[in-house]
Amino acid sequence: MTIDFGAGFDSIAAAIGECTGTPFKALSVKAVSGGSIHRAWHLDDELRHYFVKTGPVAAAPMFAAEARGLRELSAAAVVATPTFITLGQAAGEAFLVLEHLELKALDQNAGAKLGAALAKLHRVRGDAFGWAADNFIGATPQDNAPHPSWPHFFGDRRLRPQLELALKNGMDRSLLAKGHAVIDRIGGLFIDYRPAPSLLHGDLWSGNVAQTRDGVPVIFDPACYYGDREADVAMTELFGGFPISFHAAYRAAWPLDSGYESRKPLYNLYHILNHFNLFGSAYLGQAQRMIDALLAGLKR
């Protein structure tokens, strides 16, 4: 579908020209499907192509955080990301402009490349758990205030805010109490395991990975911070969609700790709670089962 563009897209085109140093006038503006939070567009002048996200002005901090995350991942120089171009506001909306890439789902070959690249990304280390700035997981704010203890960071910066938000969204207080009990006992999952602060994508589900036409794996829509690498790996298994070759290549490059399976539900609980908070009650039963299973394991 082709969309007639007006002053808003003209302003975005002008911002692209100012950033790149070459005047740009969009000859085509096409809506791009797939996003669940913002609108997306493909702008081109037949020679240059750009991917643009637009949303209400309130989305500006989310776009800025996404740009910071892409720059952080790009600086690691181990896996491809769309190049950040510019961001700003036009015609009463916020916008983010990225390099436009022709993408398709990962095949086995690109999956293997991505698995090896992710292991390299996770070897990029931080000084503490967290990040220099807060960001978002989907549309939910994510507190990245650094802390030297991973169990403390994950309990207080990840699970606790999601649980408190879930209470406001209709979760029962008894389940909140169980969630807090998981946080109180979280150290039991780290008695013999001391993760280092690895650079994480932070929102690594199959909708945020793809490959180019020539088979180069690409990651995008990050929620970056420095944390336990298992948190990224666990999410790749939560909703599926990654080739078997991806998992095999990651483990070949950097085998997982023997206790990974016991911690995987902890990390994925964060995302299931976030899905409950963003998308509603369909995820509440899954969250309850995960909390009960974690508590049962931690009582042993």
N, C-alpha and C positions, 0 to 999 in steps of 0.2 A: 504494500500500500504506500502510495506517495502522498505526502502531506504538503499543502501549501505553507510556506514559511513566511513569517512577517518580521516585525521589528525585533522580536526576541532572538530569532535565529540570525538575523543580520548582526546583532550585537555580539552573539557568540562567534560568528565568523570574523568579526573585527578583532575580538580578543585573541583568536587563533593567529590571525595575521600579525598582531602586535607581539605575541609570544615567540612566533617562529621567525619573525623578521621578513616574511614574505606575504604580501597581501593575499587574502583568501576570500572568495565569494562562493558560497554554496550554491551549486546549480541543481542539487538534488538533496532533499531531506526525507528520509524514509524511517518510519517507526520500526523499532527492533523489539521483538517479543522476548519473553523469558524472565524479565525482572518481576519481583513480587512487591517491591517497595517503591521504586521510582520508575519514571518513564525513560526509555532509551531510544536513541536515534543514530542513524548513519548519515553523516554529512559528507558530500564530496563535490569536487569541482572537475571530475573526470580524471584528474591526475593524482590528487591527494585525497585521502579518506580518513575520517575521524569518527570515533565513537563518542557519543555525548549522552550523559545522564542529566536529567532535569528533575526538579522537585520543588516543593515550597521552600521559601527562604529559611525555614527552620531546619532544612536538610543540609544547609551549608557546613555545619560542623562535621556531619557524616562524610561529606565529600572531601573535606580537608583531611580527615583522618584516613580515608581511603588513599588519598594521594601520598600521605606520609608513609603508609604501609607499603605502597608500591615502590616508593623510593628506597625504603629499607631493604626490601627483597631484591630490588635491582642492584643495589650496592653490594650484595653478597656475591653476585656474578656467578651463580651456579644453576639457576633455572630462569627461563624466559618469563617476562611479565609484559603487559601492555605498557608502552611508554607514556608517562604522564605529560600532558601538554599544558593545560592551564585550568583554572577554575574561577568562578566569580558569580555575579548576579546580573540578570537581564530580564526586563519586562516582568518584574515582580517574582521571578523564580531564581533559585540557585542552579548552577550548572557545573559539571565536571567534564573535561575533554581529555580523552585518551587516544592513543594510536588505535586505529581500526585494524583488526586482524580477522582474516577469514579462518574460522575455526570449525572443527568437527570433533566428535567424541573420540576419546583415546582408543587406539587399537593396541594390540599386545606389544608391539615394538615400542610405541611411544610410552605405553604404560611402564615398561621396563626402564626406559630412560628417565621417566619421572621418579620412579622409586629410588634409583641411584642418586638422582639430583636432590631429592628430599633428604636423603641421608647426609649429603654434603651440606645442605642448608642447616640442618640440625647441629652440625659441628661448628657453626658460627655461634660464639658464646657471648653472653652478656655478663655484667658484673653482679647482677642481682636478678631476682625474678620480678617481672613487670616490664615496664617500658617508660620512655621519657615523657609520654603523653597518654592521656586516656583516649579511648576510641569506642567503637561500637561492635556488638555482635548482632548482625541484622540491624534492627532499629533500636536495640537495647543498649544503653550506655554500659561501658566496660571499664572498671576501675583498674588502672595499671600502676598505681603507686608502688614503687619498688619495695621489696622485702627480701631479706637474706634466707628466709625459711620457705621452702616450697609448700609443705603442708599448710602452714599458716596462710600463705598467699592464696592458695587455691580455695581453702575453706572460707576465708574472710573476703577475698576480692572477687571470687567467682560464685561459689555456691550460696553464700549467705544473701547477697543482693537478689539473686534469682528467687530464692525461697521467700523473701520478704515481699517481692513483687507478686509472686504467685499467690500469697495470702490475700493481697488486694484484689487479685483477679479471680478469687473464689475457691482457692485451695483450702481444705479443712485444716483447722488449727492442730489437730492430732497428727496430721501428716507433716505439718511444719515442725512440730516437736521432734518427730522422727528424723527429719532432715537436719535439724540442729544437733541431734545425737550423733549422726554420721560425722558432722564437722568436729564435734568434741572428741571423737575416737579416730579421726582420720590418720593420726600418727601411727596407728597399728598397721597401716598399709606401707609404711616406709621404714620399718625397723631395720631391714637389711638392704635398703635401696636408697641411694642418695643421688637424685638426678642433678645434673648441672643445668644452668640457665641456657637453653638452646633457643635460637631464633625460630619462632613458629609462624606458620601462616595464620593459624588461629581459627579458621572457619573452613577447614579442608574437607568439604563434601564434593561429590562428583559434579555438581553444578558449577563449581568454581575452578574446574580444571578442564583442559581441552588440548588439542594439538592443531598446529598449522597444517596447511595443505602438504607441506614437505616433511611432515612428521615430527616437528619440534614440539615438545610438551610445553604448555603455558599454564601458569596459575594466575588468578586474579581475585578481586573482591576480598582482600585480606582483612583480618582483624588481628594484626601482628602484636606479639609481645614475646618476652623471653620466658620460657617455661620448660616443663618436662616434655621431651620429644614424644613421649608416649601419648600425650594429649592430642597431638596431630594425628598420630597413627590410629588411635582409637576412633577418631571421627571418620576416618576413611572407611572404617568397618561398620559404622552406625547405620547408614542408609544404603550401603552398597554402591555399585556402579563403577568400581575400579577394576581393571583387568587383573587376573591372577598374576600376571607378570609383574605388575606394580608391587604387590606385596612380597613376591619372591625376591625381586631385585633389591628392595629396601632391606630385607633381612639378610641378604647375602652381603650387602655393603656394610651393615651395622646390625648384628643380631640383637633381638630384644631381650631384656632381662626376664628371667624365669617367672617372676611375679607379675608380669604384664597383664595376664588374663584376670587377675584379682583386682587390678586397678582400673582396667578398661571401663567397667560400669560407672566408676566414680567420675571419670572424665566425660563420659557420654551423658550422664545425668545432667550435667550443666547444659548441654545442648537440648535435651528433652524438656527441661524446665523452661528454657528460653523459647522453645517452640510452643509450649503451653501458654506462656505469657504473650507471645506474638499472635498465635493462630487459634488458640482456644482449647476446649476441654478434651478434644480427641487424644491429646498427649498425656492427660492426667493419670490414666490407668497405668501407662507405661512408666511414668515417673514413680508412682507408688510401688510398682513391682521392683524397680531398681533400688529404691530406698530400702525396702524390706530386705532385699537380697544383700545389700551392703551391710545393713545392721546385723543380719544373721552371721555373715562372715566375720565381722568385727567383734562379735561376742565370743567367738571360739577361743 
